Amino acid sequence: MRLFLPLLLIAAAPVPPVREGVATLAADSEARWVPFDLTPGNQIRFTLTLDARPVTAILDTGVSYSVLASKSAAADPARITADGQATAIGGGGNGAVAVGWLPTRRLVIGGLTRSGGGVTVADLPALATGSAQAVDMLIGRDVTGGHALDIDYANHRFRLLPSGRLPFVGAIAPLTISAGRRVYESSATIAGKRLSPMIVDTGDGSALTLSAASAASAGIAKLPTTTTISFGLAGETVSTLAILPAVAIGQQQIRNVETRVEPPAGFSETIGVAGRVGSGLLQSYRVLLDPGAGRMVLKPGPDADAPPLRSTSGLLVGLTRDRLKVLHVMRGGPAAAAGWRAGETICRINDAPVTADYPTSALAKWAIGTPGTVVRLGLCDGTVRTLTLRQFY
C-alpha cells in the first residue's frame, strides 16, 4: 500500500486568460509521445522544456494554474511577483498557500508549445511526490485543457492531441472544465447515487476521495474502515479509508475501489465538489481526457480488475535517507494494537537494512504481506519489535 499524495491547487481569485499564453500543437503531435515514470506517490513524472531549460514535472489535471517550485533553478527570484493565495489540500482538509507569479516565454511538452503566459510559484516539497527529490513543476489545466490528453499508463507515456480525436475505444464518461474551479471534472455513481462534480485529478495518487456528505450517501458507514494520511501542498490530512464494492465512472463499472473520506468541512466541501478521481484508479486504464469534446474515455488495462493493495501492518511510513519514519498508525490495525506511535523510526526489516531505493524495492512489500506473517522491525535506536500482519479493513 502506497502513501498517496494529493497535490490539487486551485486559484483563489480569477486570473485573466491572457496570462495563460497561447498553446499550439505541432502537425505531428500524435507521434510525439512523452515518456514518464510513476513516483512513489503514484503521480506521472516527466521532463519538459521551460524557457530552453529542461525541468521535471508532474502531470496534474487537478491544478488550475501550473506551479513552478520556488526552489527550482528555473525560478528567477528577480522576476517573481507576489500573486496572493491559492486553495490547496492539507492542513486538516484544506488550506491557503501563498503563491507568486513568473512570466514565461516558451513551454514545450511533446507536440505542444505554449508561448507567453506564465506560471504560479509556490513551495513544492519533496514529500509531495513521496520521493527523496522534489520536482520542478506541476503542469495543470492551463497548459493541457485546450486539447485531448491521451495517457497510456501501461506503457508509461502520454501525448497531446487535437480535441475531438478518438485514438482508442473505451467506456465514455462526461468531462468538463469548471468555470469557477478551472479543473477537469466528471461524476461517479455509488450505491445508485450520482455524485457530481468529481474532480479528475492525475496529480492525486489515491483512487477515489469523497467529501463527508458524499460518503454518507454512498453508505461508507456500513463498511469496515480505518484511517490513513496524505500530504497536499497545505500540509497533511487524516482521512477515513474503506474499500467500496462498486463504483461507476460513466459507462465503466469498477469493483473494489479504495476510497478515502475527508473530514467534515474538508477540501472537497470547501470548494464545492463531491470528491476526486485520482491516478490510483486511472492507472488501471488507458485514459483519454478531452474536455473540449465533453468526454473521458477509459479502456481497461490488464490489471483493471486486480483488487487494491491493503495494508496488513497498519503502519504508513516515509523514507528519510536510510530510515523509515512512521507517519501514521492506522486505526484498528496490528501496529495500533501493538502500541506503535507516529514519529518512530525503522532502520531494518527482517534484518535487512533500509536503503535509498526502498520505495521501489521488494523489501517495501512487507507492509502488505500475507496475514499471519511475523515481521521483525529493527528500530533505529537498536531495539527490535515483531509485528504479526492481519487484515483489518
C-alpha positions as CSV (number, residue, x, y, z in Angstrom):
1,M,0.0,0.0,0.0
2,R,1.4,3.3,-1.1
3,L,1.2,6.6,0.9
4,F,-0.8,8.6,-1.7
5,L,-0.3,12.3,-2.1
6,P,-2.9,14.7,-3.5
7,L,-1.5,17.9,-4.9
8,L,-4.6,19.8,-6.0
9,L,-4.2,23.6,-6.0
10,I,-7.0,25.9,-7.1
11,A,-6.6,29.6,-7.7
12,A,-8.4,31.6,-5.0
13,A,-9.2,34.5,-7.3
14,P,-9.9,34.9,-11.1
15,V,-6.9,35.0,-13.3
16,P,-7.1,36.8,-16.7
17,P,-7.0,34.3,-19.6
18,V,-4.3,36.3,-21.2
19,R,-1.9,35.2,-18.5
20,E,-2.2,31.6,-19.8
21,G,-0.4,32.3,-23.0
22,V,-1.1,30.6,-26.4
23,A,-0.8,26.8,-26.7
24,T,-0.5,25.2,-30.1
25,L,0.1,21.6,-31.3
26,A,2.6,20.6,-33.9
27,A,1.3,18.8,-37.0
28,D,2.9,15.6,-35.9
29,S,1.8,15.9,-32.2
30,E,0.2,12.5,-32.4
31,A,3.6,10.9,-32.8
32,R,5.2,12.9,-30.0
33,W,4.8,10.6,-27.0
34,V,6.1,11.9,-23.7
35,P,7.7,9.2,-21.6
36,F,7.0,9.2,-17.8
37,D,7.5,7.2,-14.6
38,L,5.2,6.9,-11.7
39,T,6.5,8.5,-8.5
40,P,6.3,6.5,-5.2
41,G,3.3,8.8,-4.6
42,N,1.7,7.4,-7.7
43,Q,2.0,10.5,-9.9
44,I,3.0,11.0,-13.6
45,R,6.6,12.4,-13.6
46,F,8.2,13.6,-16.8
47,T,10.6,16.2,-18.3
48,L,9.6,19.3,-20.3
49,T,11.3,22.3,-21.5
50,L,10.7,25.7,-19.9
51,D,12.4,28.7,-21.4
52,A,15.1,26.4,-23.0
53,R,15.7,24.7,-19.7
54,P,14.8,21.0,-19.0
55,V,12.7,20.7,-15.9
56,T,11.0,17.8,-14.1
57,A,7.2,18.0,-13.8
58,I,4.1,16.1,-12.6
59,L,1.1,16.0,-14.9
60,D,-1.7,17.3,-12.6
61,T,-5.2,17.9,-14.0
62,G,-6.3,18.9,-10.5
63,V,-4.2,22.1,-10.7
64,S,-6.0,25.1,-12.2
65,Y,-2.7,27.0,-12.9
66,S,0.6,25.3,-13.4
67,V,3.0,25.7,-10.5
68,L,6.8,26.2,-10.5
69,A,8.7,25.2,-7.4
70,S,10.1,28.3,-5.6
71,K,13.4,26.4,-5.1
72,S,13.7,25.3,-8.8
73,A,16.7,26.6,-10.7
74,A,14.1,27.8,-13.3
75,A,12.5,30.2,-10.7
76,D,14.3,33.5,-11.1
77,P,13.6,35.4,-7.8
78,A,14.2,38.8,-9.5
79,R,11.2,38.1,-11.9
80,I,8.7,36.7,-9.4
81,T,6.0,38.9,-8.1
82,A,3.6,38.2,-5.2
83,D,0.3,36.9,-6.5
84,G,-1.8,36.3,-3.4
85,Q,-3.1,32.9,-2.2
86,A,-4.5,29.7,-3.7
87,T,-6.6,27.0,-2.0
88,A,-4.8,23.6,-1.6
89,I,-5.3,20.2,0.1
90,G,-3.8,19.8,3.5
91,G,-3.7,21.3,6.9
92,G,-6.7,19.3,8.2
93,G,-8.5,19.2,4.9
94,N,-7.8,22.5,3.1
95,G,-5.6,25.5,3.4
96,A,-4.3,28.6,1.8
97,V,-0.9,28.6,0.1
98,A,1.0,31.8,-0.8
99,V,1.8,32.0,-4.5
100,G,3.9,34.2,-6.7
101,W,3.8,34.8,-10.5
102,L,6.6,34.3,-13.0
103,P,6.1,35.3,-16.7
104,T,7.4,32.7,-19.1
105,R,8.4,32.8,-22.8
106,R,8.1,29.2,-24.1
107,L,7.0,25.9,-22.6
108,V,7.2,22.7,-24.6
109,I,5.7,19.3,-23.8
110,G,5.8,16.7,-26.6
111,G,4.0,18.2,-29.6
112,L,2.6,21.2,-27.5
113,T,4.2,24.6,-27.4
114,R,2.9,27.4,-25.2
115,S,4.1,30.9,-26.0
116,G,3.9,33.6,-23.4
117,G,1.8,33.5,-20.3
118,G,3.4,32.4,-17.0
119,V,3.2,30.1,-14.0
120,T,2.4,30.4,-10.4
121,V,5.3,29.9,-8.0
122,A,4.9,28.0,-4.6
123,D,6.8,25.7,-2.3
124,L,6.8,22.1,-3.7
125,P,8.4,19.9,-1.1
126,A,9.9,16.5,-2.0
127,L,7.3,14.9,0.2
128,A,4.7,15.9,-2.3
129,T,6.0,13.1,-4.6
130,G,6.9,10.6,-1.9
131,S,10.5,10.5,-3.2
132,A,13.7,12.0,-1.9
133,Q,13.9,14.6,-4.7
134,A,11.4,17.3,-5.4
135,V,10.1,18.1,-8.9
136,D,10.3,21.5,-10.5
137,M,6.7,21.9,-11.7
138,L,3.1,20.8,-11.6
139,I,1.6,21.0,-15.1
140,G,-2.1,21.8,-14.8
141,R,-5.3,22.6,-16.7
142,D,-4.0,25.9,-18.1
143,V,-1.5,24.1,-20.3
144,T,-3.3,20.9,-21.3
145,G,-7.0,21.8,-21.1
146,G,-7.5,23.0,-24.6
147,H,-6.5,19.7,-26.1
148,A,-7.1,16.0,-25.7
149,L,-4.8,14.2,-23.3
150,D,-4.1,10.5,-24.1
151,I,-2.4,8.8,-21.1
152,D,-1.1,5.3,-21.8
153,Y,-0.3,4.1,-18.2
154,A,0.6,0.6,-19.3
155,N,3.5,1.9,-21.5
156,H,4.3,4.9,-19.3
157,R,3.7,7.5,-21.9
158,F,1.3,10.3,-22.8
159,R,0.6,12.7,-25.7
160,L,-1.5,15.7,-26.5
161,L,-3.9,15.6,-29.5
162,P,-6.4,17.9,-31.1
163,S,-9.7,17.9,-29.2
164,G,-12.2,15.6,-30.9
165,R,-9.7,12.8,-31.7
166,L,-10.7,9.3,-30.5
167,P,-7.5,7.2,-30.7
168,F,-9.0,4.2,-29.0
169,V,-12.3,2.7,-28.0
170,G,-13.4,2.5,-24.4
171,A,-16.1,3.4,-21.9
172,I,-17.3,7.0,-22.1
173,A,-17.8,9.3,-19.1
174,P,-18.7,13.0,-19.1
175,L,-15.8,15.5,-18.7
176,T,-15.8,19.3,-18.4
177,I,-13.6,22.1,-17.1
178,S,-15.5,24.0,-14.5
179,A,-15.8,27.8,-15.0
180,G,-15.1,28.6,-11.4
181,R,-12.5,26.0,-10.3
182,R,-10.9,25.6,-13.7
183,V,-10.0,21.9,-13.3
184,Y,-11.1,18.7,-15.0
185,E,-14.5,17.4,-13.6
186,S,-16.7,14.3,-14.1
187,S,-19.1,12.3,-12.0
188,A,-19.4,9.0,-10.2
189,T,-22.3,6.7,-9.3
190,I,-22.1,4.8,-6.0
191,A,-25.0,2.8,-4.4
192,G,-27.3,4.2,-7.0
193,K,-26.4,7.8,-6.2
194,R,-24.8,10.1,-8.8
195,L,-22.1,12.2,-7.2
196,S,-21.1,15.3,-9.0
197,P,-18.8,17.1,-9.7
198,M,-15.9,14.8,-9.1
199,I,-12.5,16.3,-10.0
200,V,-10.4,14.1,-12.3
201,D,-7.0,14.6,-10.7
202,T,-4.0,12.9,-12.2
203,G,-1.8,14.5,-9.5
204,D,-3.7,12.7,-6.8
205,G,-2.2,9.3,-6.2
206,S,-5.2,7.9,-4.4
207,A,-8.0,6.1,-6.2
208,L,-11.2,7.8,-5.0
209,T,-11.7,10.5,-2.5
210,L,-15.2,11.6,-1.2
211,S,-16.4,14.5,0.9
212,A,-18.0,13.5,4.2
213,A,-21.5,14.2,2.7
214,S,-20.9,12.2,-0.4
215,A,-19.6,9.3,1.7
216,A,-22.7,9.3,3.8
217,S,-24.9,9.0,0.7
218,A,-22.6,6.2,-0.6
219,G,-23.1,4.1,2.5
220,I,-19.5,4.2,3.7
221,A,-20.7,3.8,7.3
222,K,-21.8,0.3,6.6
223,L,-18.3,-0.8,5.6
224,P,-15.2,-1.7,7.6
225,T,-13.0,1.4,7.9
226,T,-9.6,2.5,9.1
227,T,-7.6,5.8,8.8
228,T,-4.9,7.0,6.5
229,I,-2.8,10.0,5.9
230,S,-2.0,12.0,2.8
231,F,0.0,15.1,2.1
232,G,-1.0,18.1,0.0
233,L,0.5,21.5,-0.7
234,A,-1.0,22.8,2.5
235,G,0.1,20.0,4.8
236,E,-1.1,16.6,6.0
237,T,-4.7,15.3,6.2
238,V,-6.0,12.3,8.1
239,S,-8.9,10.6,6.3
240,T,-11.2,7.6,6.8
241,L,-10.3,4.7,4.4
242,A,-12.6,1.9,3.1
243,I,-13.0,-0.4,0.1
244,L,-16.2,0.4,-1.9
245,P,-17.6,-2.8,-3.6
246,A,-18.6,-1.0,-6.7
247,V,-18.3,2.4,-8.4
248,A,-19.4,3.5,-11.9
249,I,-17.5,6.3,-13.8
250,G,-19.8,6.9,-16.7
251,Q,-20.1,3.6,-18.6
252,Q,-17.2,2.0,-16.7
253,Q,-18.1,-0.3,-13.8
254,I,-15.3,-0.7,-11.3
255,R,-15.1,-3.2,-8.4
256,N,-13.4,-2.9,-5.0
257,V,-12.3,0.7,-5.1
258,E,-10.0,2.0,-2.3
259,T,-11.8,5.2,-1.1
260,R,-10.8,8.0,1.2
261,V,-13.3,10.1,3.1
262,E,-12.3,13.6,4.0
263,P,-13.3,15.0,7.4
264,P,-16.4,17.3,7.6
265,A,-15.6,20.8,6.1
266,G,-12.7,19.2,4.3
267,F,-11.2,20.3,1.0
268,S,-13.9,19.0,-1.3
269,E,-16.7,20.6,0.7
270,T,-14.7,23.9,0.9
271,I,-14.5,24.2,-2.9
272,G,-18.0,22.7,-3.6
273,V,-17.2,19.3,-5.1
274,A,-18.3,15.7,-4.3
275,G,-14.7,14.4,-4.4
276,R,-11.8,13.4,-6.7
277,V,-10.9,10.5,-9.0
278,G,-7.2,10.0,-8.8
279,S,-4.3,8.3,-10.5
280,G,-4.6,5.3,-8.2
281,L,-7.8,4.5,-10.1
282,L,-6.9,5.8,-13.6
283,Q,-3.6,3.9,-13.8
284,S,-5.5,0.7,-14.4
285,Y,-6.8,2.1,-17.7
286,R,-5.7,3.8,-20.9
287,V,-7.3,7.3,-20.4
288,L,-8.4,10.0,-22.8
289,L,-9.2,13.3,-21.2
290,D,-10.9,15.6,-23.7
291,P,-12.9,18.3,-22.0
292,G,-13.4,20.1,-25.3
293,A,-15.3,17.1,-26.6
294,G,-17.0,16.7,-23.3
295,R,-15.7,13.2,-22.6
296,M,-13.3,11.0,-20.7
297,V,-12.6,7.6,-22.2
298,L,-11.5,4.6,-20.1
299,K,-10.1,1.4,-21.7
300,P,-9.3,-1.3,-19.1
301,G,-5.8,-2.5,-18.9
302,P,-4.6,-5.9,-17.8
303,D,-4.8,-5.1,-14.1
304,A,-8.1,-3.3,-14.1
305,D,-9.9,-6.0,-12.1
306,A,-7.0,-6.5,-9.6
307,P,-8.0,-6.0,-6.0
308,P,-6.4,-3.0,-4.3
309,L,-3.4,-3.5,-2.1
310,R,-4.3,-3.4,1.6
311,S,-2.1,-2.6,4.4
312,T,-1.8,-5.6,6.8
313,S,0.6,-3.9,9.1
314,G,-1.3,-0.7,9.9
315,L,1.9,1.4,9.5
316,L,2.3,4.2,6.9
317,V,5.9,5.2,6.6
318,G,8.1,7.7,4.7
319,L,11.7,7.3,3.7
320,T,14.3,9.7,5.1
321,R,17.7,8.7,3.7
322,D,18.4,5.3,5.3
323,R,15.5,5.0,7.6
324,L,11.7,4.9,7.7
325,K,9.7,7.4,9.7
326,V,6.3,6.3,10.9
327,L,3.9,8.9,9.5
328,H,0.6,7.4,10.6
329,V,-0.6,4.4,12.6
330,M,-3.9,3.2,11.0
331,R,-6.9,2.8,13.3
332,G,-7.7,-0.8,14.2
333,G,-4.6,-2.3,12.7
334,P,-1.9,-4.5,14.2
335,A,0.5,-1.6,14.7
336,A,-2.1,0.3,16.7
337,A,-2.8,-2.7,18.9
338,A,1.0,-3.1,19.5
339,G,1.4,0.5,20.6
340,W,3.3,2.0,17.7
341,R,3.4,5.8,17.5
342,A,3.9,8.3,14.7
343,G,7.5,9.6,14.6
344,E,9.2,6.3,15.5
345,T,12.0,5.3,13.0
346,I,12.8,1.9,11.5
347,C,16.3,1.1,10.1
348,R,16.0,-2.7,9.5
349,I,13.2,-5.0,8.2
350,N,13.7,-8.8,8.8
351,D,17.4,-8.0,9.4
352,A,17.8,-6.2,6.0
353,P,18.8,-2.5,6.1
354,V,16.6,0.2,4.8
355,T,18.3,1.8,1.8
356,A,17.6,4.8,-0.5
357,D,15.9,2.6,-3.1
358,Y,13.4,1.3,-0.5
359,P,10.2,2.6,-2.2
360,T,10.8,0.6,-5.4
361,S,12.4,-2.5,-3.7
362,A,10.9,-5.8,-2.8
363,L,11.6,-5.0,0.8
364,A,8.8,-2.4,0.8
365,K,6.2,-5.1,0.3
366,W,6.4,-6.3,3.9
367,A,3.7,-3.8,5.0
368,I,1.1,-5.5,2.7
369,G,2.3,-9.1,3.4
370,T,0.2,-12.2,3.9
371,P,-1.9,-12.1,7.1
372,G,-0.3,-14.2,9.8
373,T,3.2,-13.3,8.7
374,V,5.5,-12.2,11.6
375,V,7.8,-9.3,10.6
376,R,10.9,-8.3,12.6
377,L,11.3,-4.5,12.7
378,G,14.6,-3.0,13.9
379,L,14.1,0.5,15.3
380,C,16.9,3.0,14.8
381,D,17.7,3.0,18.5
382,G,18.7,-0.7,18.3
383,T,15.6,-2.3,19.7
384,V,13.7,-4.9,17.7
385,R,9.9,-5.4,17.6
386,T,7.8,-8.1,15.9
387,L,4.5,-7.4,14.2
388,T,2.0,-10.0,13.1
389,L,0.2,-9.0,10.0
390,R,-3.5,-9.3,9.6
391,Q,-6.4,-7.9,7.5
392,F,-8.3,-5.2,9.4
393,Y,-10.4,-3.3,6.9
